[in-house]
Amino acid sequence: MTFLQSIRPLVPFLPAVESPKGKVPLEYRMQSTLFAALLVCVMSNLPLFGIVRESSPNDPFYHMRVILASNRGTLMELGVSPIVSAGMVLQLLVGSRMMYFNQNVAEDRVLFQASEKICGILFTFVCAAAYVVSGMYGPLSAIGNGNAALIVLQLTGAGVVLLMLDEFVQKYGFGSGLNLFIAVHICENIVWSALSTTTVTTAAGTEMEGALFALFHLLFTRKNKIAALKLALYRQNLPNISNLLSTVLIFVSCCYIQGWKINIPVKMMRARGQAGSYPIKFLYTGNMPIVLYSAFISNVYFMSKMLTNSSPHSAFFKLLGNWQPNESGQVVPVGGLCYYLSPPTSMFSFIKDPLHTIFYLIVTLIACGFLSKSWLNVSHTTARDLARKLSQQQISIRGMREQAVTRYLNNYVPLCAVLGGATLGLLSVTADFIGALGTGSGILLAVTIAWSIFEEFQKARLPPSMAAQYAMFM
């Protein structure tokens, strides 16, 4: 008995979203997507009951929360990290042939989706329990066993809601629900950093948190306009105009790279004489390298922080990560592996410790390229899989026999996967280095996710005959 067959008795007890009876209208799909996004925004602002408020300023995962749709001290504390990690483990098991799954068999697809739900719920429960036990919300003696159990229950329930919303968006909305939640959270943080009207008292006086409003506020309230402009452009520990301009630059660069592709001349065997081109995108694996790398780094941070809390004076655990509070009170890695895996935040960081920046750059480029290449086998998008897909759609490459198609595609698919993943890694490092809002990984995720949703929206607007052709050649 296989693993998928063993979970068949659990399928009727799992929460599920009913599949649509027919084609979902475009307007309803737009409303469903918007509803799910708004509900996640509400969840990310609903505080957990039972936590010790004094423990909240020390947040070792604050720089990872943007790209994991996580918000400290709320129902979205864990974000999508446990669900993404669970799906990643299952995909790796399938890709390595350790778990049998035939995506052409309807029953296997149902059972695999059920296994993703089960693993997602289990991962969420384990992470929630680990958060509480490790003291993320204060000592157990302070919060009490009842509150501890209630916190775990709240976080696990929020994870189940996210799973259901993800399935709801896939069936009645646009794209993947998890991707939508990540993009919404990233955009929310960027907009807040640019337009927040919250006032903050600093050594230079009262300032507005949002970079754009701070510019006008400083220009109108300060007598020295040149000094006010410099402060708005380069102020530290708060969003500034330079950060906002850097964000726009990375956003435009990512949109430009999204259009890079290699057009392969093809012809339709069903319609003799009809020819066209099949595009192989430079970012062949999309945003998966950044998603996988971010999930991996998040788990490394979590393990390091949990081990450090259990034994603060252990020299061995400090090799993995030495955590200390910075000027703003956030707990950050200042030594060990986690420090070198953390992004540099400014030019000053590079001057202060160039080895850190160089190590981070090399590791990010290699990891993103490797993960992108590995994802080809996991997601069944290798050159052989693409050749099989073209053959099933009765599409052939002009001037080439069917037996040689795989070898021909193999010249482009792995190359685009590796270079595309490494390019995303380079853009991410560049964004972090120049201080873009929302982190470099966050901006790249937001752009690639929004692009894919836009493409699906464009496809949904077309008639069925043209939609099939759009899906084939876009």
The 8 nearest C-alpha neighbors of each residue, nearest first, counted from 0:
[[1, 4, 5, 2, 3, 6, 99, 7],
 [2, 0, 4, 3, 5, 99, 98, 6],
 [1, 3, 5, 4, 0, 6, 98, 99],
 [4, 2, 5, 1, 6, 110, 111, 7],
 [3, 5, 1, 7, 2, 6, 0, 110],
 [4, 6, 2, 3, 7, 1, 0, 8],
 [5, 7, 9, 4, 8, 3, 2, 10],
 [6, 8, 4, 9, 10, 5, 110, 3],
 [9, 7, 6, 10, 11, 5, 12, 4],
 [10, 8, 7, 6, 12, 11, 13, 113],
 [9, 11, 13, 12, 7, 8, 113, 6],
 [12, 10, 13, 9, 8, 14, 7, 15],
 [13, 11, 10, 9, 14, 8, 15, 113],
 [12, 14, 10, 11, 15, 9, 113, 116],
 [15, 13, 12, 16, 163, 11, 159, 10],
 [14, 16, 13, 17, 163, 166, 167, 12],
 [15, 17, 167, 18, 166, 163, 14, 170],
 [18, 16, 15, 19, 167, 170, 20, 166],
 [17, 19, 16, 170, 20, 171, 167, 21],
 [20, 18, 21, 17, 23, 170, 22, 171],
 [21, 19, 18, 22, 23, 17, 170, 171],
 [22, 20, 19, 23, 18, 24, 171, 170],
 [21, 23, 24, 19, 20, 25, 171, 170],
 [22, 24, 21, 25, 171, 28, 27, 19],
 [25, 23, 27, 26, 28, 22, 29, 171],
 [24, 26, 28, 27, 29, 23, 459, 460],
 [25, 27, 29, 28, 24, 30, 23, 31],
 [28, 26, 30, 24, 29, 25, 31, 23],
 [29, 27, 172, 31, 25, 171, 26, 30],
 [28, 30, 26, 32, 27, 31, 33, 172],
 [29, 31, 27, 33, 28, 32, 34, 26],
 [32, 30, 34, 28, 172, 33, 29, 27],
 [33, 31, 172, 29, 35, 34, 30, 168],
 [32, 34, 30, 36, 31, 35, 37, 29],
 [35, 33, 31, 37, 36, 32, 30, 38],
 [34, 36, 38, 32, 37, 33, 31, 39],
 [37, 35, 33, 39, 34, 38, 32, 180],
 [38, 36, 40, 34, 39, 35, 33, 41],
 [37, 39, 41, 35, 40, 36, 34, 42],
 [38, 40, 42, 36, 41, 37, 43, 35],
 [41, 39, 37, 43, 38, 42, 36, 44],
 [40, 42, 38, 44, 39, 43, 37, 45],
 [43, 41, 39, 45, 44, 40, 74, 75],
 [42, 44, 75, 40, 41, 73, 70, 45],
 [43, 45, 41, 42, 73, 46, 40, 74],
 [44, 46, 42, 73, 43, 74, 41, 47],
 [47, 45, 73, 72, 44, 74, 48, 43],
 [48, 46, 73, 72, 74, 49, 50, 45],
 [47, 49, 50, 46, 150, 149, 146, 153],
 [48, 50, 146, 47, 142, 150, 51, 147],
 [51, 49, 136, 48, 52, 142, 47, 137],
 [50, 52, 53, 137, 136, 54, 142, 49],
 [53, 51, 54, 55, 50, 136, 137, 56],
 [54, 52, 51, 55, 56, 137, 136, 50],
 [53, 55, 52, 137, 51, 136, 56, 57],
 [54, 56, 57, 52, 53, 58, 72, 136],
 [57, 55, 58, 54, 329, 328, 53, 52],
 [58, 56, 329, 330, 55, 54, 328, 59],
 [57, 59, 60, 61, 329, 330, 56, 55],
 [60, 58, 330, 331, 61, 57, 329, 304],
 [59, 61, 63, 58, 62, 64, 300, 297],
 [60, 62, 64, 63, 58, 59, 65, 71],
 [61, 63, 60, 64, 65, 438, 59, 66],
 [64, 62, 60, 61, 65, 66, 67, 297],
 [63, 65, 69, 67, 61, 66, 62, 68],
 [64, 66, 185, 68, 67, 63, 69, 441],
 [65, 67, 441, 64, 68, 63, 181, 185],
 [66, 68, 64, 69, 78, 65, 79, 80],
 [69, 67, 78, 181, 184, 65, 66, 64],
 [68, 70, 78, 64, 76, 75, 67, 77],
 [71, 69, 76, 75, 43, 73, 64, 72],
 [70, 72, 76, 73, 69, 55, 75, 58],
 [71, 73, 46, 76, 47, 70, 55, 74],
 [74, 72, 46, 47, 75, 76, 45, 71],
 [73, 75, 76, 42, 47, 154, 157, 43],
 [76, 74, 78, 43, 69, 73, 70, 77],
 [77, 75, 70, 69, 71, 73, 74, 78],
 [78, 76, 75, 69, 80, 79, 81, 154],
 [79, 77, 69, 68, 75, 67, 80, 76],
 [78, 80, 82, 67, 81, 83, 68, 77],
 [79, 81, 83, 82, 78, 67, 84, 77],
 [82, 80, 84, 123, 122, 83, 79, 85],
 [81, 83, 119, 85, 79, 84, 80, 86],
 [82, 84, 86, 80, 85, 81, 79, 87],
 [83, 85, 87, 81, 82, 86, 80, 88],
 [86, 84, 82, 88, 119, 87, 83, 118],
 [87, 85, 83, 89, 88, 84, 115, 90],
 [86, 88, 84, 90, 85, 89, 83, 91],
 [89, 87, 91, 85, 86, 90, 84, 92],
 [90, 88, 92, 86, 91, 87, 93, 85],
 [91, 89, 87, 93, 92, 88, 377, 94],
 [90, 92, 94, 88, 89, 93, 95, 377],
 [93, 91, 89, 97, 95, 90, 98, 94],
 [92, 94, 98, 96, 90, 91, 95, 97],
 [93, 95, 377, 91, 96, 92, 376, 90],
 [94, 96, 92, 97, 93, 91, 377, 98],
 [97, 95, 93, 98, 94, 92, 99, 91],
 [98, 96, 92, 95, 93, 99, 94, 91],
 [99, 97, 93, 96, 92, 100, 2, 95],
 [100, 98, 93, 96, 97, 101, 1, 3],
 [99, 101, 102, 107, 98, 93, 111, 108],
 [102, 100, 103, 104, 107, 99, 108, 105],
 [101, 103, 104, 108, 100, 107, 105, 111],
 [102, 104, 101, 105, 108, 107, 100, 106],
 [105, 103, 107, 102, 106, 101, 108, 100],
 [104, 106, 108, 107, 103, 109, 102, 101],
 [107, 105, 109, 108, 104, 110, 111, 102],
 [108, 106, 110, 104, 109, 105, 111, 101],
 [107, 109, 111, 105, 106, 110, 102, 112],
 [110, 108, 106, 112, 107, 111, 113, 105],
 [109, 111, 113, 107, 112, 108, 3, 114],
 [110, 112, 114, 108, 113, 109, 107, 115],
 [113, 111, 115, 109, 114, 110, 108, 116],
 [112, 114, 110, 116, 111, 115, 109, 117],
 [113, 115, 111, 117, 116, 112, 118, 110],
 [116, 114, 112, 118, 113, 117, 119, 86],
 [117, 115, 119, 113, 114, 118, 120, 112],
 [116, 118, 114, 120, 119, 115, 121, 113],
 [119, 117, 121, 115, 120, 116, 85, 122],
 [118, 120, 82, 116, 122, 85, 117, 121],
 [121, 119, 123, 117, 118, 122, 116, 124],
 [122, 120, 118, 124, 123, 119, 125, 117],
 [123, 121, 125, 119, 81, 124, 120, 118],
 [122, 124, 120, 126, 81, 121, 125, 155],
 [123, 125, 127, 121, 155, 122, 126, 128],
 [126, 124, 122, 128, 127, 123, 129, 121],
 [127, 125, 129, 123, 128, 124, 130, 122],
 [128, 126, 124, 130, 151, 129, 125, 123],
 [127, 129, 125, 131, 130, 126, 151, 132],
 [128, 130, 126, 132, 127, 131, 133, 125],
 [131, 129, 127, 133, 128, 135, 132, 126],
 [130, 132, 128, 129, 134, 133, 135, 136],
 [131, 133, 129, 134, 130, 128, 139, 135],
 [134, 132, 130, 131, 305, 135, 129, 308],
 [135, 133, 137, 138, 136, 132, 131, 130],
 [134, 136, 130, 137, 133, 131, 54, 132],
 [137, 135, 50, 134, 51, 54, 131, 138],
 [136, 138, 134, 51, 54, 135, 139, 141],
 [139, 137, 134, 141, 140, 142, 136, 135],
 [138, 140, 142, 141, 143, 137, 144, 134],
 [139, 141, 138, 143, 142, 144, 137, 147],
 [142, 140, 138, 139, 143, 137, 51, 144],
 [141, 143, 139, 140, 146, 147, 138, 50],
 [144, 142, 140, 146, 145, 139, 141, 147],
 [143, 145, 147, 146, 148, 139, 142, 140],
 [146, 144, 148, 147, 143, 149, 142, 150],
 [145, 147, 149, 49, 148, 143, 144, 142],
 [146, 148, 144, 150, 145, 149, 143, 151],
 [147, 149, 151, 145, 146, 150, 152, 144],
 [148, 150, 146, 152, 147, 151, 153, 145],
 [151, 149, 153, 147, 152, 148, 146, 154],
 [150, 152, 148, 127, 154, 149, 153, 128],
 [151, 153, 149, 155, 150, 154, 156, 148],
 [154, 152, 150, 156, 151, 155, 149, 157],
 [153, 155, 157, 151, 156, 152, 74, 127],
 [154, 156, 158, 152, 124, 157, 153, 123],
 [157, 155, 159, 153, 158, 154, 152, 160],
 [156, 158, 160, 154, 155, 159, 74, 153],
 [157, 159, 155, 161, 156, 160, 123, 154],
 [160, 158, 162, 156, 161, 157, 163, 155],
 [161, 159, 157, 163, 158, 162, 164, 156],
 [162, 160, 164, 158, 159, 163, 165, 157],
 [163, 161, 159, 165, 160, 164, 158, 166],
 [162, 164, 160, 166, 165, 161, 167, 159],
 [165, 163, 167, 161, 166, 162, 168, 160],
 [164, 166, 176, 162, 168, 163, 167, 177],
 [167, 165, 169, 163, 164, 168, 170, 162],
 [166, 168, 164, 170, 165, 169, 171, 163],
 [167, 169, 172, 176, 171, 165, 170, 166],
 [170, 168, 166, 167, 175, 172, 174, 171],
 [171, 169, 167, 168, 172, 166, 18, 19],
 [170, 172, 168, 28, 167, 169, 31, 23],
 [173, 171, 28, 168, 32, 31, 169, 170],
 [174, 172, 452, 168, 32, 169, 455, 28],
 [175, 173, 452, 169, 176, 172, 168, 455],
 [176, 174, 178, 169, 177, 179, 165, 168],
 [175, 177, 165, 179, 168, 178, 180, 169],
 [178, 176, 180, 179, 175, 165, 181, 79],
 [177, 179, 181, 175, 176, 180, 182, 448],
 [178, 180, 176, 182, 177, 181, 183, 175],
 [181, 179, 177, 183, 178, 182, 184, 176],
 [180, 182, 68, 178, 184, 179, 183, 67],
 [181, 183, 445, 185, 179, 184, 180, 186],
 [184, 182, 180, 186, 185, 181, 187, 179],
 [183, 185, 187, 181, 68, 182, 186, 180],
 [186, 184, 182, 188, 187, 183, 65, 441],
 [187, 185, 189, 183, 188, 184, 190, 182],
 [186, 188, 184, 190, 185, 189, 183, 191],
 [189, 187, 191, 185, 186, 190, 192, 184],
 [188, 190, 186, 192, 191, 187, 437, 436],
 [191, 189, 193, 187, 192, 188, 194, 186],
 [190, 192, 195, 188, 194, 193, 189, 187],
 [193, 191, 209, 189, 190, 194, 238, 195],
 [192, 194, 209, 210, 190, 211, 191, 195],
 [195, 193, 209, 191, 190, 192, 211, 212],
 [194, 196, 209, 191, 197, 208, 192, 193],
 [197, 195, 207, 209, 208, 198, 194, 212],
 [198, 196, 208, 195, 207, 199, 209, 206],
 [199, 197, 207, 206, 208, 196, 205, 200],
 [198, 200, 206, 205, 207, 201, 208, 197],
 [199, 201, 205, 204, 206, 198, 202, 203],
 [202, 200, 204, 203, 205, 199, 206, 198],
 [201, 203, 204, 200, 205, 206, 199, 235],
 [204, 202, 201, 205, 200, 206, 230, 234],
 [205, 203, 201, 202, 200, 206, 199, 217],
 [206, 204, 200, 199, 201, 198, 203, 207],
 [207, 205, 199, 198, 200, 213, 204, 208],
 [208, 206, 198, 213, 197, 209, 196, 199],
 [207, 209, 197, 195, 198, 196, 199, 210],
 [210, 208, 195, 193, 194, 192, 212, 211],
 [209, 211, 239, 193, 213, 238, 240, 212],
 [212, 210, 214, 193, 213, 209, 194, 240],
 [211, 213, 214, 215, 209, 210, 216, 194],
 [214, 212, 207, 216, 210, 211, 215, 209],
 [213, 215, 231, 211, 212, 217, 216, 218],
 [216, 214, 218, 212, 217, 213, 219, 211],
 [215, 217, 213, 219, 214, 218, 212, 220],
 [218, 216, 220, 227, 214, 219, 215, 221],
 [217, 219, 215, 216, 227, 220, 224, 221],
 [218, 220, 216, 217, 221, 215, 222, 224],
 [221, 219, 217, 218, 216, 222, 215, 227],
 [222, 220, 223, 217, 218, 219, 227, 224],
 [221, 223, 224, 220, 218, 219, 227, 226],
 [222, 224, 226, 221, 225, 227, 218, 228],
 [223, 225, 227, 226, 218, 222, 228, 221],
 [226, 224, 228, 227, 223, 229, 230, 218],
 [225, 227, 229, 228, 223, 224, 230, 221],
 [228, 226, 224, 230, 225, 217, 229, 218],
 [229, 227, 231, 225, 230, 226, 224, 232],
 [230, 228, 232, 226, 231, 227, 233, 225],
 [229, 231, 234, 227, 233, 228, 232, 226],
 [232, 230, 228, 214, 229, 239, 233, 234],
 [233, 231, 240, 229, 239, 241, 230, 228],
 [232, 234, 230, 231, 239, 229, 235, 241],
 [235, 233, 230, 231, 239, 232, 237, 236],
 [234, 236, 237, 233, 238, 239, 230, 232],
 [237, 235, 234, 238, 327, 326, 239, 201],
 [238, 236, 235, 239, 208, 234, 210, 209],
 [239, 237, 210, 192, 242, 209, 208, 236],
 [240, 238, 210, 232, 242, 241, 231, 233],
 [239, 241, 232, 243, 242, 210, 231, 244],
 [242, 240, 244, 232, 243, 239, 245, 233],
 [241, 243, 435, 245, 434, 240, 239, 244],
 [242, 244, 240, 246, 241, 245, 436, 247],
 [245, 243, 247, 241, 246, 242, 240, 248],
 [246, 244, 435, 248, 242, 243, 247, 241],
 [245, 247, 435, 243, 249, 244, 248, 436],
 [246, 248, 250, 244, 245, 249, 251, 243],
 [249, 247, 245, 251, 246, 250, 252, 244],
 [250, 248, 252, 246, 251, 247, 253, 245],
 [249, 251, 247, 253, 248, 252, 246, 254],
 [250, 252, 254, 248, 253, 249, 247, 255],
 [253, 251, 249, 255, 254, 250, 248, 256],
 [252, 254, 256, 250, 255, 251, 249, 257],
 [255, 253, 257, 251, 252, 256, 250, 446],
 [256, 254, 252, 253, 257, 258, 251, 259],
 [257, 255, 253, 258, 259, 254, 252, 281],
 [258, 256, 254, 255, 259, 253, 282, 281],
 [257, 259, 256, 255, 260, 254, 280, 281],
 [260, 258, 256, 281, 257, 280, 261, 255],
 [261, 259, 280, 281, 279, 278, 258, 262],
 [260, 262, 279, 278, 280, 263, 259, 281],
 [263, 261, 278, 277, 276, 260, 279, 264],
 [262, 264, 277, 276, 278, 265, 261, 396],
 [265, 263, 276, 397, 396, 275, 277, 262],
 [266, 264, 396, 397, 276, 275, 395, 274],
 [267, 265, 274, 395, 394, 273, 275, 397],
 [266, 268, 394, 270, 269, 273, 274, 393],
 [267, 269, 393, 270, 271, 394, 266, 395],
 [270, 268, 267, 271, 393, 394, 273, 266],
 [271, 269, 267, 268, 273, 272, 266, 274],
 [272, 270, 273, 268, 269, 267, 266, 274],
 [271, 273, 274, 270, 266, 267, 268, 269],
 [274, 272, 271, 267, 270, 266, 275, 268],
 [275, 273, 266, 265, 272, 267, 276, 264],
 [274, 276, 265, 264, 266, 277, 273, 267],
 [275, 277, 264, 263, 265, 262, 278, 472],
 [276, 278, 263, 472, 262, 264, 265, 279],
 [279, 277, 262, 261, 260, 280, 263, 276],
 [280, 278, 261, 260, 262, 281, 277, 283],
 [281, 279, 260, 283, 282, 278, 259, 261],
 [280, 282, 415, 260, 283, 259, 419, 279],
 [283, 281, 419, 285, 280, 284, 415, 416],
 [282, 284, 280, 281, 416, 285, 415, 419],
 [283, 285, 282, 287, 416, 371, 286, 374],
 [286, 284, 282, 283, 287, 447, 288, 420],
 [285, 287, 289, 288, 444, 447, 290, 284],
 [286, 288, 290, 289, 285, 291, 284, 371],
 [289, 287, 367, 371, 291, 370, 290, 286],
 [288, 290, 292, 287, 291, 286, 293, 440],
 [291, 289, 287, 293, 288, 292, 294, 286],
 [292, 290, 294, 288, 293, 289, 287, 295],
 [291, 293, 295, 289, 294, 290, 288, 296],
 [292, 294, 296, 290, 295, 291, 289, 297],
 [295, 293, 297, 291, 292, 296, 290, 298],
 [294, 296, 292, 298, 293, 297, 291, 299],
 [297, 295, 299, 293, 298, 294, 300, 292],
 [298, 296, 294, 300, 295, 299, 293, 301],
 [297, 299, 301, 295, 300, 296, 302, 294],
 [300, 298, 296, 302, 301, 297, 303, 295],
 [301, 299, 303, 297, 298, 302, 304, 296],
 [300, 302, 298, 304, 299, 303, 305, 297],
 [303, 301, 305, 299, 300, 304, 306, 298],
 [304, 302, 300, 306, 301, 305, 320, 307],
 [305, 303, 307, 301, 306, 302, 300, 308],
 [304, 306, 302, 308, 307, 303, 133, 301],
 [307, 305, 309, 303, 308, 304, 302, 310],
 [306, 308, 311, 304, 310, 309, 305, 303],
 [309, 307, 305, 306, 310, 311, 304, 133],
 [308, 310, 306, 307, 305, 311, 133, 304],
 [309, 311, 307, 308, 313, 312, 306, 316],
 [312, 310, 307, 308, 313, 309, 306, 316],
 [313, 311, 310, 314, 307, 317, 316, 315],
 [314, 312, 315, 316, 310, 311, 317, 307],
 [313, 315, 317, 316, 312, 318, 311, 321],
 [316, 314, 318, 317, 313, 319, 312, 320],
 [317, 315, 318, 319, 313, 314, 307, 306],
 [318, 316, 321, 320, 314, 319, 315, 335],
 [319, 317, 335, 316, 315, 320, 336, 314],
 [318, 320, 336, 335, 317, 316, 303, 337],
 [321, 319, 335, 317, 337, 318, 336, 303],
 [320, 322, 317, 334, 332, 333, 335, 323],
 [323, 321, 332, 331, 333, 330, 320, 324],
 [322, 324, 330, 331, 332, 333, 325, 321],
 [325, 323, 330, 329, 328, 331, 326, 322],
 [326, 324, 328, 327, 329, 330, 323, 331],
 [325, 327, 328, 324, 329, 236, 330, 323],
 [328, 326, 325, 329, 236, 324, 56, 330],
 [327, 329, 324, 325, 326, 57, 56, 330],
 [330, 328, 57, 324, 325, 58, 327, 331],
 [329, 331, 324, 59, 323, 57, 58, 322],
 [332, 330, 322, 323, 59, 324, 329, 333],
 [331, 333, 322, 338, 321, 334, 320, 337],
 [334, 332, 338, 321, 322, 331, 323, 335],
 [335, 333, 321, 338, 332, 320, 336, 337],
 [334, 336, 320, 318, 319, 338, 337, 321],
 [335, 337, 319, 339, 338, 320, 340, 318],
 [338, 336, 320, 340, 339, 335, 332, 341],
 [339, 337, 332, 334, 341, 340, 336, 333],
 [338, 340, 336, 355, 341, 337, 359, 358],
 [339, 341, 337, 338, 359, 336, 342, 296],
 [340, 342, 338, 339, 337, 343, 359, 332],
 [341, 343, 344, 431, 340, 359, 428, 356],
 [344, 342, 348, 432, 345, 356, 431, 341],
 [343, 345, 432, 431, 434, 342, 348, 346],
 [346, 344, 432, 348, 347, 343, 433, 434],
 [347, 345, 349, 348, 350, 432, 433, 344],
 [346, 348, 350, 345, 349, 351, 344, 352],
 [349, 347, 351, 345, 346, 350, 343, 352],
 [348, 350, 353, 346, 352, 347, 351, 356],
 [351, 349, 347, 348, 352, 353, 346, 345],
 [350, 352, 348, 349, 347, 353, 346, 355],
 [351, 353, 349, 354, 355, 350, 348, 356],
 [354, 352, 349, 356, 355, 350, 357, 351],
 [355, 353, 357, 352, 356, 358, 349, 359],
 [354, 356, 358, 353, 339, 352, 357, 359],
 [357, 355, 359, 353, 358, 354, 349, 360],
 [358, 356, 360, 354, 359, 355, 353, 361],
 [359, 357, 355, 361, 360, 356, 354, 362],
 [358, 360, 356, 362, 357, 361, 340, 339],
 [361, 359, 357, 363, 358, 362, 356, 364],
 [360, 362, 358, 364, 363, 359, 365, 357],
 [361, 363, 359, 365, 360, 364, 366, 358],
 [364, 362, 366, 360, 361, 365, 424, 367],
 [365, 363, 421, 424, 361, 367, 366, 362],
 [364, 366, 368, 362, 363, 367, 369, 361],
 [365, 367, 369, 363, 368, 364, 362, 370],
 [368, 366, 420, 288, 370, 364, 421, 369],
 [369, 367, 417, 420, 421, 371, 365, 366],
 [368, 370, 366, 372, 371, 367, 365, 373],
 [371, 369, 373, 367, 372, 288, 368, 366],
 [370, 372, 288, 374, 368, 420, 369, 373],
 [371, 373, 369, 370, 374, 416, 417, 375],
 [374, 372, 370, 375, 371, 376, 369, 377],
 [373, 375, 377, 371, 376, 372, 378, 370],
 [376, 374, 380, 381, 373, 378, 377, 372],
 [377, 375, 379, 374, 378, 94, 373, 381],
 [376, 378, 94, 374, 375, 379, 90, 91],
 [379, 377, 375, 380, 376, 374, 94, 90],
 [378, 380, 376, 377, 375, 381, 384, 94],
 [381, 379, 375, 384, 378, 385, 376, 382],
 [382, 380, 375, 384, 383, 379, 376, 385],
 [381, 383, 385, 409, 408, 384, 405, 412],
 [382, 384, 386, 405, 381, 385, 387, 380],
 [383, 385, 387, 381, 380, 386, 382, 379],
 [386, 384, 388, 382, 387, 383, 380, 381],
 [387, 385, 383, 389, 388, 384, 405, 382],
 [388, 386, 390, 384, 385, 389, 391, 383],
 [387, 389, 385, 391, 386, 390, 384, 392],
 [390, 388, 394, 392, 386, 391, 387, 393],
 [389, 391, 393, 387, 392, 388, 394, 386],
 [392, 390, 388, 393, 389, 387, 394, 386],
 [391, 393, 389, 390, 394, 388, 267, 387],
 [394, 392, 390, 391, 268, 389, 267, 269],
 [393, 395, 267, 389, 392, 390, 266, 268],
 [396, 394, 265, 266, 397, 393, 267, 389],
 [395, 397, 265, 399, 264, 266, 398, 394],
 [396, 398, 265, 399, 264, 266, 395, 274],
 [397, 399, 396, 400, 395, 265, 264, 266],
 [400, 398, 397, 396, 401, 403, 404, 395],
 [399, 401, 402, 403, 404, 398, 396, 395],
 [400, 402, 404, 403, 399, 395, 396, 390],
 [403, 401, 400, 404, 405, 406, 399, 386],
 [402, 404, 406, 401, 400, 405, 407, 399],
 [405, 403, 407, 401, 406, 402, 408, 386],
 [406, 404, 408, 383, 407, 386, 403, 382],
 [405, 407, 409, 403, 404, 408, 410, 382],
 [406, 408, 404, 409, 405, 410, 403, 411],
 [409, 407, 405, 410, 382, 411, 406, 412],
 [408, 410, 406, 382, 407, 411, 412, 405],
 [411, 409, 408, 407, 412, 414, 406, 413],
 [410, 412, 414, 409, 408, 413, 415, 407],
 [411, 413, 415, 414, 409, 382, 408, 416],
 [414, 412, 416, 415, 411, 417, 372, 409],
 [413, 415, 411, 417, 416, 412, 418, 410],
 [416, 414, 281, 418, 412, 419, 413, 417],
 [415, 417, 413, 419, 283, 414, 372, 371],
 [418, 416, 368, 420, 414, 419, 372, 415],
 [417, 419, 421, 415, 420, 416, 422, 414],
 [420, 418, 282, 422, 416, 415, 281, 421],
 [419, 421, 368, 367, 423, 417, 371, 422],
 [422, 420, 368, 364, 424, 418, 367, 423],
 [423, 421, 425, 419, 424, 420, 418, 426],
 [422, 424, 426, 420, 421, 425, 427, 419],
 [423, 425, 421, 427, 364, 422, 426, 363],
 [426, 424, 422, 428, 427, 423, 429, 421],
 [427, 425, 429, 423, 424, 428, 430, 422],
 [426, 428, 439, 424, 440, 430, 425, 429],
 [427, 429, 431, 425, 430, 426, 432, 424],
 [430, 428, 432, 426, 427, 431, 425, 433],
 [431, 429, 439, 427, 435, 433, 432, 428],
 [432, 430, 434, 439, 428, 429, 433, 344],
 [431, 433, 429, 345, 430, 344, 434, 343],
 [434, 432, 430, 431, 435, 345, 429, 245],
 [433, 435, 431, 242, 432, 344, 345, 430],
 [436, 434, 246, 242, 245, 430, 438, 433],
 [437, 435, 438, 246, 242, 189, 243, 434],
 [436, 438, 189, 441, 185, 188, 442, 65],
 [439, 437, 441, 436, 440, 431, 435, 442],
 [438, 440, 427, 430, 431, 442, 441, 443],
 [441, 439, 427, 443, 438, 442, 444, 289],
 [440, 442, 66, 444, 438, 439, 443, 437],
 [441, 443, 445, 439, 444, 440, 446, 437],
 [444, 442, 440, 446, 445, 441, 447, 439],
 [443, 445, 441, 447, 442, 446, 448, 286],
 [444, 446, 182, 442, 448, 443, 447, 449],
 [447, 445, 449, 443, 448, 444, 450, 442],
 [448, 446, 450, 444, 449, 445, 443, 286],
 [449, 447, 451, 445, 450, 446, 444, 178],
 [448, 450, 452, 446, 451, 447, 445, 453],
 [451, 449, 447, 453, 448, 452, 446, 454],
 [450, 452, 454, 448, 453, 449, 447, 455],
 [453, 451, 449, 455, 454, 450, 174, 173],
 [452, 454, 456, 450, 451, 455, 449, 457],
 [455, 453, 457, 451, 456, 452, 458, 450],
 [456, 454, 458, 452, 457, 453, 459, 451],
 [455, 457, 453, 459, 454, 458, 452, 460],
 [458, 456, 454, 460, 455, 459, 453, 461],
 [457, 459, 455, 466, 456, 460, 461, 454],
 [460, 458, 456, 457, 461, 455, 25, 466],
 [459, 461, 457, 458, 456, 462, 25, 466],
 [462, 460, 466, 458, 459, 465, 463, 457],
 [461, 463, 465, 464, 466, 460, 459, 458],
 [464, 462, 466, 465, 467, 461, 459, 468],
 [465, 463, 466, 467, 462, 468, 461, 469],
 [464, 466, 468, 467, 462, 463, 461, 469],
 [467, 465, 469, 463, 461, 458, 468, 464],
 [466, 468, 470, 465, 469, 464, 471, 463],
 [467, 469, 471, 465, 466, 470, 472, 464],
 [470, 468, 466, 471, 467, 472, 473, 465],
 [471, 469, 467, 468, 473, 472, 466, 458],
 [470, 472, 468, 469, 473, 467, 277, 466],
 [471, 473, 277, 469, 470, 468, 278, 276],
 [472, 469, 470, 471, 278, 277, 468, 454]]
